[in-house]
């Protein structure tokens, strides 16, 4: 008889955990003291919960939101891509590595992927799409909006 596979640790997230996450989404730089006070819990409880939320993968990291124009990225485009079904995982990796690609989503329906691309100008966008995306083996077609 085969040994059953171990079950992944169940992530139990309660109302307080959800509130902590909500507060951090609004202000990721909030101190634990501020977080605890705003959520109505002790500082020790906030530390313990944050540690658990990070350890279980509920909180996967912290990030910074920027103003793309201030960084010289004046053009933002949505690019939809159709690709060969059997190589979607490889396509995902290659598309994420292209310069200017900020986000890649796997979709269902009329196309296979949606990309958000932020670049300096229209010429750079053209290069990303025509020389980058369309040179990847397995990409069948692209449409830029």
Secondary structure, 3 states (H helix, E strand, C coil): CCCCCCCCCCCCCCHHHHHHHHHHHHCCCCCHHHHHHHHCCCHHHHHHHHHHHHHCCCCCCCCCCCCCHHHCCCEEEEEEEEECHHHHHHHHHHHHCCCCEEEEEECCCCCCEEEEEEECCHHHHHHHHHHHHHHCCCEEEEEEC
